[in-house]
Amino acid sequence: LSAISMESTQLTLPKHILDIWAIVLIILGTIVIMTLLVLCPATTVIIYRVWTHPMHHNGAE
């Protein structure tokens, strides 16, 4: 009876396709890529508007 219970506990454990460290690296890489996809267009627009904004130097000093 103990051999049957040992086999059933081994069968119920989930078998991961990848190691845990690989899953964590994939998740972190996905977070970094999604963050860059969100921030890069906004940063590009801000830089473009700063570069193309006309400078007003009316002798305010």
PDB file with one MODEL, atoms N, CA, C and O in Angstrom:
MODEL        1
ATOM      1  N   LEU A   1       0.829  -1.199   0.000  1.00  0.00           N
ATOM      2  CA  LEU A   1       0.000   0.000   0.000  1.00  0.00           C
ATOM      3  C   LEU A   1       0.867   1.256   0.000  1.00  0.00           C
ATOM      4  O   LEU A   1       0.490   2.268  -0.589  1.00  0.00           O
ATOM      5  N   SER A   2       2.024   1.197   0.655  1.00  0.00           N
ATOM      6  CA  SER A   2       2.880   2.382   0.701  1.00  0.00           C
ATOM      7  C   SER A   2       3.505   2.658  -0.669  1.00  0.00           C
ATOM      8  O   SER A   2       3.748   3.816  -1.010  1.00  0.00           O
ATOM      9  N   ALA A   3       3.765   1.620  -1.451  1.00  0.00           N
ATOM     10  CA  ALA A   3       4.327   1.825  -2.789  1.00  0.00           C
ATOM     11  C   ALA A   3       3.307   2.511  -3.689  1.00  0.00           C
ATOM     12  O   ALA A   3       3.682   3.336  -4.522  1.00  0.00           O
ATOM     13  N   ILE A   4       2.033   2.189  -3.538  1.00  0.00           N
ATOM     14  CA  ILE A   4       0.987   2.830  -4.347  1.00  0.00           C
ATOM     15  C   ILE A   4       0.856   4.303  -3.961  1.00  0.00           C
ATOM     16  O   ILE A   4       0.693   5.158  -4.831  1.00  0.00           O
ATOM     17  N   SER A   5       0.926   4.599  -2.678  1.00  0.00           N
ATOM     18  CA  SER A   5       0.813   5.997  -2.253  1.00  0.00           C
ATOM     19  C   SER A   5       2.032   6.803  -2.705  1.00  0.00           C
ATOM     20  O   SER A   5       1.900   7.984  -3.027  1.00  0.00           O
ATOM     21  N   MET A   6       3.211   6.185  -2.733  1.00  0.00           N
ATOM     22  CA  MET A   6       4.408   6.884  -3.209  1.00  0.00           C
ATOM     23  C   MET A   6       4.285   7.196  -4.697  1.00  0.00           C
ATOM     24  O   MET A   6       4.657   8.286  -5.129  1.00  0.00           O
ATOM     25  N   GLU A   7       3.768   6.257  -5.485  1.00  0.00           N
ATOM     26  CA  GLU A   7       3.615   6.490  -6.920  1.00  0.00           C
ATOM     27  C   GLU A   7       2.572   7.564  -7.189  1.00  0.00           C
ATOM     28  O   GLU A   7       2.743   8.374  -8.100  1.00  0.00           O
ATOM     29  N   SER A   8       1.495   7.582  -6.412  1.00  0.00           N
ATOM     30  CA  SER A   8       0.444   8.567  -6.652  1.00  0.00           C
ATOM     31  C   SER A   8       0.927   9.975  -6.312  1.00  0.00           C
ATOM     32  O   SER A   8       0.525  10.936  -6.970  1.00  0.00           O
ATOM     33  N   THR A   9       1.781  10.116  -5.297  1.00  0.00           N
ATOM     34  CA  THR A   9       2.297  11.449  -4.972  1.00  0.00           C
ATOM     35  C   THR A   9       3.274  11.923  -6.035  1.00  0.00           C
ATOM     36  O   THR A   9       3.356  13.120  -6.308  1.00  0.00           O
ATOM     37  N   GLN A  10       4.007  11.013  -6.632  1.00  0.00           N
ATOM     38  CA  GLN A  10       4.936  11.406  -7.688  1.00  0.00           C
ATOM     39  C   GLN A  10       4.185  11.785  -8.956  1.00  0.00           C
ATOM     40  O   GLN A  10       4.639  12.654  -9.700  1.00  0.00           O
ATOM     41  N   LEU A  11       3.070  11.165  -9.214  1.00  0.00           N
ATOM     42  CA  LEU A  11       2.315  11.474 -10.424  1.00  0.00           C
ATOM     43  C   LEU A  11       1.564  12.795 -10.300  1.00  0.00           C
ATOM     44  O   LEU A  11       1.296  13.443 -11.312  1.00  0.00           O
ATOM     45  N   THR A  12       1.223  13.203  -9.092  1.00  0.00           N
ATOM     46  CA  THR A  12       0.451  14.431  -8.929  1.00  0.00           C
ATOM     47  C   THR A  12       1.326  15.680  -8.977  1.00  0.00           C
ATOM     48  O   THR A  12       0.807  16.782  -9.151  1.00  0.00           O
ATOM     49  N   LEU A  13       2.638  15.533  -8.825  1.00  0.00           N
ATOM     50  CA  LEU A  13       3.504  16.702  -8.888  1.00  0.00           C
ATOM     51  C   LEU A  13       3.574  17.217 -10.327  1.00  0.00           C
ATOM     52  O   LEU A  13       3.756  16.430 -11.255  1.00  0.00           O
ATOM     53  N   PRO A  14       3.431  18.528 -10.519  1.00  0.00           N
ATOM     54  CA  PRO A  14       3.463  19.061 -11.889  1.00  0.00           C
ATOM     55  C   PRO A  14       4.875  19.022 -12.458  1.00  0.00           C
ATOM     56  O   PRO A  14       5.846  19.327 -11.765  1.00  0.00           O
ATOM     57  N   LYS A  15       4.973  18.650 -13.699  1.00  0.00           N
ATOM     58  CA  LYS A  15       6.260  18.621 -14.390  1.00  0.00           C
ATOM     59  C   LYS A  15       6.380  19.897 -15.209  1.00  0.00           C
ATOM     60  O   LYS A  15       5.596  20.131 -16.129  1.00  0.00           O
ATOM     61  N   HIS A  16       7.366  20.721 -14.870  1.00  0.00           N
ATOM     62  CA  HIS A  16       7.554  21.978 -15.584  1.00  0.00           C
ATOM     63  C   HIS A  16       8.290  21.724 -16.894  1.00  0.00           C
ATOM     64  O   HIS A  16       9.220  20.920 -16.956  1.00  0.00           O
ATOM     65  N   ILE A  17       7.861  22.413 -17.924  1.00  0.00           N
ATOM     66  CA  ILE A  17       8.540  22.292 -19.212  1.00  0.00           C
ATOM     67  C   ILE A  17       9.901  22.975 -19.134  1.00  0.00           C
ATOM     68  O   ILE A  17      10.901  22.449 -19.623  1.00  0.00           O
ATOM     69  N   LEU A  18       9.925  24.166 -18.507  1.00  0.00           N
ATOM     70  CA  LEU A  18      11.173  24.898 -18.314  1.00  0.00           C
ATOM     71  C   LEU A  18      11.513  24.936 -16.831  1.00  0.00           C
ATOM     72  O   LEU A  18      10.665  24.688 -15.974  1.00  0.00           O
ATOM     73  N   ASP A  19      12.769  25.251 -16.550  1.00  0.00           N
ATOM     74  CA  ASP A  19      13.163  25.435 -15.157  1.00  0.00           C
ATOM     75  C   ASP A  19      12.552  26.717 -14.618  1.00  0.00           C
ATOM     76  O   ASP A  19      12.108  27.582 -15.375  1.00  0.00           O
ATOM     77  N   ILE A  20      12.537  26.823 -13.294  1.00  0.00           N
ATOM     78  CA  ILE A  20      11.942  27.997 -12.655  1.00  0.00           C
ATOM     79  C   ILE A  20      12.707  29.265 -13.035  1.00  0.00           C
ATOM     80  O   ILE A  20      12.093  30.303 -13.283  1.00  0.00           O
ATOM     81  N   TRP A  21      14.043  29.194 -13.083  1.00  0.00           N
ATOM     82  CA  TRP A  21      14.830  30.383 -13.413  1.00  0.00           C
ATOM     83  C   TRP A  21      14.544  30.843 -14.830  1.00  0.00           C
ATOM     84  O   TRP A  21      14.553  32.045 -15.094  1.00  0.00           O
ATOM     85  N   ALA A  22      14.290  29.919 -15.750  1.00  0.00           N
ATOM     86  CA  ALA A  22      13.975  30.300 -17.128  1.00  0.00           C
ATOM     87  C   ALA A  22      12.616  30.985 -17.195  1.00  0.00           C
ATOM     88  O   ALA A  22      12.443  31.948 -17.943  1.00  0.00           O
ATOM     89  N   ILE A  23      11.657  30.500 -16.426  1.00  0.00           N
ATOM     90  CA  ILE A  23      10.329  31.125 -16.395  1.00  0.00           C
ATOM     91  C   ILE A  23      10.428  32.529 -15.819  1.00  0.00           C
ATOM     92  O   ILE A  23       9.794  33.454 -16.328  1.00  0.00           O
ATOM     93  N   VAL A  24      11.222  32.700 -14.756  1.00  0.00           N
ATOM     94  CA  VAL A  24      11.392  34.025 -14.149  1.00  0.00           C
ATOM     95  C   VAL A  24      12.071  34.979 -15.126  1.00  0.00           C
ATOM     96  O   VAL A  24      11.678  36.141 -15.227  1.00  0.00           O
ATOM     97  N   LEU A  25      13.083  34.501 -15.847  1.00  0.00           N
ATOM     98  CA  LEU A  25      13.759  35.352 -16.829  1.00  0.00           C
ATOM     99  C   LEU A  25      12.824  35.759 -17.959  1.00  0.00           C
ATOM    100  O   LEU A  25      12.879  36.898 -18.422  1.00  0.00           O
ATOM    101  N   ILE A  26      11.973  34.853 -18.408  1.00  0.00           N
ATOM    102  CA  ILE A  26      11.019  35.180 -19.467  1.00  0.00           C
ATOM    103  C   ILE A  26      10.027  36.230 -18.981  1.00  0.00           C
ATOM    104  O   ILE A  26       9.697  37.163 -19.714  1.00  0.00           O
ATOM    105  N   ILE A  27       9.554  36.082 -17.753  1.00  0.00           N
ATOM    106  CA  ILE A  27       8.603  37.058 -17.205  1.00  0.00           C
ATOM    107  C   ILE A  27       9.265  38.425 -17.062  1.00  0.00           C
ATOM    108  O   ILE A  27       8.669  39.436 -17.434  1.00  0.00           O
ATOM    109  N   LEU A  28      10.483  38.474 -16.529  1.00  0.00           N
ATOM    110  CA  LEU A  28      11.180  39.754 -16.376  1.00  0.00           C
ATOM    111  C   LEU A  28      11.482  40.390 -17.730  1.00  0.00           C
ATOM    112  O   LEU A  28      11.348  41.604 -17.890  1.00  0.00           O
ATOM    113  N   GLY A  29      11.887  39.582 -18.697  1.00  0.00           N
ATOM    114  CA  GLY A  29      12.136  40.111 -20.037  1.00  0.00           C
ATOM    115  C   GLY A  29      10.879  40.666 -20.671  1.00  0.00           C
ATOM    116  O   GLY A  29      10.923  41.695 -21.345  1.00  0.00           O
ATOM    117  N   THR A  30       9.760  39.996 -20.461  1.00  0.00           N
ATOM    118  CA  THR A  30       8.488  40.486 -20.993  1.00  0.00           C
ATOM    119  C   THR A  30       8.104  41.810 -20.350  1.00  0.00           C
ATOM    120  O   THR A  30       7.615  42.713 -21.030  1.00  0.00           O
ATOM    121  N   ILE A  31       8.322  41.930 -19.043  1.00  0.00           N
ATOM    122  CA  ILE A  31       8.014  43.193 -18.356  1.00  0.00           C
ATOM    123  C   ILE A  31       8.880  44.321 -18.906  1.00  0.00           C
ATOM    124  O   ILE A  31       8.384  45.424 -19.135  1.00  0.00           O
ATOM    125  N   VAL A  32      10.163  44.059 -19.119  1.00  0.00           N
ATOM    126  CA  VAL A  32      11.064  45.092 -19.643  1.00  0.00           C
ATOM    127  C   VAL A  32      10.658  45.499 -21.051  1.00  0.00           C
ATOM    128  O   VAL A  32      10.636  46.689 -21.364  1.00  0.00           O
ATOM    129  N   ILE A  33      10.335  44.534 -21.906  1.00  0.00           N
ATOM    130  CA  ILE A  33       9.949  44.846 -23.285  1.00  0.00           C
ATOM    131  C   ILE A  33       8.652  45.634 -23.316  1.00  0.00           C
ATOM    132  O   ILE A  33       8.544  46.607 -24.062  1.00  0.00           O
ATOM    133  N   MET A  34       7.668  45.239 -22.527  1.00  0.00           N
ATOM    134  CA  MET A  34       6.395  45.967 -22.507  1.00  0.00           C
ATOM    135  C   MET A  34       6.581  47.386 -21.970  1.00  0.00           C
ATOM    136  O   MET A  34       5.955  48.324 -22.463  1.00  0.00           O
ATOM    137  N   THR A  35       7.435  47.543 -20.966  1.00  0.00           N
ATOM    138  CA  THR A  35       7.700  48.882 -20.431  1.00  0.00           C
ATOM    139  C   THR A  35       8.354  49.763 -21.484  1.00  0.00           C
ATOM    140  O   THR A  35       7.989  50.929 -21.632  1.00  0.00           O
ATOM    141  N   LEU A  36       9.317  49.213 -22.216  1.00  0.00           N
ATOM    142  CA  LEU A  36       9.962  49.995 -23.271  1.00  0.00           C
ATOM    143  C   LEU A  36       8.988  50.345 -24.385  1.00  0.00           C
ATOM    144  O   LEU A  36       9.049  51.448 -24.929  1.00  0.00           O
ATOM    145  N   LEU A  37       8.098  49.434 -24.734  1.00  0.00           N
ATOM    146  CA  LEU A  37       7.117  49.724 -25.780  1.00  0.00           C
ATOM    147  C   LEU A  37       6.165  50.832 -25.362  1.00  0.00           C
ATOM    148  O   LEU A  37       5.676  51.582 -26.207  1.00  0.00           O
ATOM    149  N   VAL A  38       5.898  50.943 -24.073  1.00  0.00           N
ATOM    150  CA  VAL A  38       5.006  52.005 -23.594  1.00  0.00           C
ATOM    151  C   VAL A  38       5.758  53.329 -23.487  1.00  0.00           C
ATOM    152  O   VAL A  38       5.223  54.372 -23.862  1.00  0.00           O
ATOM    153  N   LEU A  39       6.996  53.300 -22.978  1.00  0.00           N
ATOM    154  CA  LEU A  39       7.715  54.536 -22.682  1.00  0.00           C
ATOM    155  C   LEU A  39       8.432  55.138 -23.887  1.00  0.00           C
ATOM    156  O   LEU A  39       8.556  56.360 -23.968  1.00  0.00           O
ATOM    157  N   CYS A  40       8.905  54.322 -24.822  1.00  0.00           N
ATOM    158  CA  CYS A  40       9.696  54.859 -25.931  1.00  0.00           C
ATOM    159  C   CYS A  40       8.912  55.804 -26.841  1.00  0.00           C
ATOM    160  O   CYS A  40       9.446  56.860 -27.182  1.00  0.00           O
ATOM    161  N   PRO A  41       7.683  55.496 -27.256  1.00  0.00           N
ATOM    162  CA  PRO A  41       6.963  56.467 -28.091  1.00  0.00           C
ATOM    163  C   PRO A  41       6.719  57.787 -27.370  1.00  0.00           C
ATOM    164  O   PRO A  41       6.831  58.849 -27.982  1.00  0.00           O
ATOM    165  N   ALA A  42       6.387  57.742 -26.087  1.00  0.00           N
ATOM    166  CA  ALA A  42       6.162  58.976 -25.333  1.00  0.00           C
ATOM    167  C   ALA A  42       7.458  59.774 -25.215  1.00  0.00           C
ATOM    168  O   ALA A  42       7.444  60.997 -25.357  1.00  0.00           O
ATOM    169  N   THR A  43       8.564  59.104 -24.959  1.00  0.00           N
ATOM    170  CA  THR A  43       9.853  59.789 -24.866  1.00  0.00           C
ATOM    171  C   THR A  43      10.237  60.401 -26.203  1.00  0.00           C
ATOM    172  O   THR A  43      10.767  61.512 -26.243  1.00  0.00           O
ATOM    173  N   THR A  44       9.980  59.699 -27.291  1.00  0.00           N
ATOM    174  CA  THR A  44      10.286  60.221 -28.617  1.00  0.00           C
ATOM    175  C   THR A  44       9.478  61.473 -28.911  1.00  0.00           C
ATOM    176  O   THR A  44      10.009  62.436 -29.465  1.00  0.00           O
ATOM    177  N   VAL A  45       8.210  61.474 -28.551  1.00  0.00           N
ATOM    178  CA  VAL A  45       7.366  62.649 -28.771  1.00  0.00           C
ATOM    179  C   VAL A  45       7.857  63.819 -27.933  1.00  0.00           C
ATOM    180  O   VAL A  45       7.896  64.948 -28.422  1.00  0.00           O
ATOM    181  N   ILE A  46       8.231  63.576 -26.688  1.00  0.00           N
ATOM    182  CA  ILE A  46       8.727  64.654 -25.826  1.00  0.00           C
ATOM    183  C   ILE A  46      10.020  65.237 -26.387  1.00  0.00           C
ATOM    184  O   ILE A  46      10.174  66.457 -26.441  1.00  0.00           O
ATOM    185  N   ILE A  47      10.945  64.385 -26.803  1.00  0.00           N
ATOM    186  CA  ILE A  47      12.209  64.870 -27.372  1.00  0.00           C
ATOM    187  C   ILE A  47      11.949  65.658 -28.652  1.00  0.00           C
ATOM    188  O   ILE A  47      12.566  66.701 -28.866  1.00  0.00           O
ATOM    189  N   TYR A  48      11.049  65.179 -29.502  1.00  0.00           N
ATOM    190  CA  TYR A  48      10.730  65.878 -30.747  1.00  0.00           C
ATOM    191  C   TYR A  48      10.153  67.256 -30.460  1.00  0.00           C
ATOM    192  O   TYR A  48      10.527  68.233 -31.108  1.00  0.00           O
ATOM    193  N   ARG A  49       9.252  67.340 -29.499  1.00  0.00           N
ATOM    194  CA  ARG A  49       8.627  68.631 -29.184  1.00  0.00           C
ATOM    195  C   ARG A  49       9.616  69.590 -28.536  1.00  0.00           C
ATOM    196  O   ARG A  49       9.532  70.799 -28.753  1.00  0.00           O
ATOM    197  N   VAL A  50      10.548  69.073 -27.749  1.00  0.00           N
ATOM    198  CA  VAL A  50      11.568  69.950 -27.157  1.00  0.00           C
ATOM    199  C   VAL A  50      12.496  70.478 -28.242  1.00  0.00           C
ATOM    200  O   VAL A  50      12.862  71.653 -28.222  1.00  0.00           O
ATOM    201  N   TRP A  51      12.881  69.624 -29.190  1.00  0.00           N
ATOM    202  CA  TRP A  51      13.788  70.056 -30.245  1.00  0.00           C
ATOM    203  C   TRP A  51      13.126  71.040 -31.205  1.00  0.00           C
ATOM    204  O   TRP A  51      13.772  71.978 -31.672  1.00  0.00           O
ATOM    205  N   THR A  52      11.864  70.837 -31.497  1.00  0.00           N
ATOM    206  CA  THR A  52      11.204  71.686 -32.491  1.00  0.00           C
ATOM    207  C   THR A  52      10.515  72.887 -31.867  1.00  0.00           C
ATOM    208  O   THR A  52       9.963  73.716 -32.591  1.00  0.00           O
ATOM    209  N   HIS A  53      10.530  73.004 -30.551  1.00  0.00           N
ATOM    210  CA  HIS A  53       9.884  74.147 -29.906  1.00  0.00           C
ATOM    211  C   HIS A  53      10.717  75.400 -30.156  1.00  0.00           C
ATOM    212  O   HIS A  53      11.923  75.402 -29.910  1.00  0.00           O
ATOM    213  N   PRO A  54      10.085  76.458 -30.641  1.00  0.00           N
ATOM    214  CA  PRO A  54      10.864  77.686 -30.904  1.00  0.00           C
ATOM    215  C   PRO A  54      11.365  78.306 -29.599  1.00  0.00           C
ATOM    216  O   PRO A  54      10.630  78.414 -28.617  1.00  0.00           O
ATOM    217  N   MET A  55      12.610  78.700 -29.619  1.00  0.00           N
ATOM    218  CA  MET A  55      13.201  79.321 -28.439  1.00  0.00           C
ATOM    219  C   MET A  55      12.788  80.788 -28.381  1.00  0.00           C
ATOM    220  O   MET A  55      12.878  81.502 -29.380  1.00  0.00           O
ATOM    221  N   HIS A  56      12.341  81.232 -27.225  1.00  0.00           N
ATOM    222  CA  HIS A  56      11.947  82.626 -27.037  1.00  0.00           C
ATOM    223  C   HIS A  56      12.951  83.292 -26.104  1.00  0.00           C
ATOM    224  O   HIS A  56      12.882  83.143 -24.883  1.00  0.00           O
ATOM    225  N   HIS A  57      13.872  84.018 -26.692  1.00  0.00           N
ATOM    226  CA  HIS A  57      14.824  84.796 -25.904  1.00  0.00           C
ATOM    227  C   HIS A  57      14.515  86.260 -26.172  1.00  0.00           C
ATOM    228  O   HIS A  57      15.040  86.846 -27.119  1.00  0.00           O
ATOM    229  N   ASN A  58      13.674  86.845 -25.350  1.00  0.00           N
ATOM    230  CA  ASN A  58      13.276  88.235 -25.534  1.00  0.00           C
ATOM    231  C   ASN A  58      14.033  89.158 -24.595  1.00  0.00           C
ATOM    232  O   ASN A  58      13.539  90.230 -24.246  1.00  0.00           O
ATOM    233  N   GLY A  59      15.205  88.761 -24.190  1.00  0.00           N
ATOM    234  CA  GLY A  59      15.973  89.595 -23.287  1.00  0.00           C
ATOM    235  C   GLY A  59      15.354  89.667 -21.909  1.00  0.00           C
ATOM    236  O   GLY A  59      15.284  90.746 -21.322  1.00  0.00           O
ATOM    237  N   ALA A  60      14.912  88.567 -21.390  1.00  0.00           N
ATOM    238  CA  ALA A  60      14.250  88.549 -20.091  1.00  0.00           C
ATOM    239  C   ALA A  60      15.252  88.677 -18.955  1.00  0.00           C
ATOM    240  O   ALA A  60      14.854  88.818 -17.798  1.00  0.00           O
ATOM    241  N   GLU A  61      16.537  88.631 -19.258  1.00  0.00           N
ATOM    242  CA  GLU A  61      17.533  88.694 -18.195  1.00  0.00           C
ATOM    243  C   GLU A  61      17.750  90.110 -17.744  1.00  0.00           C
ATOM    244  O   GLU A  61      18.560  90.356 -16.850  1.00  0.00           O
TER     245      GLU A  61
ENDMDL
END
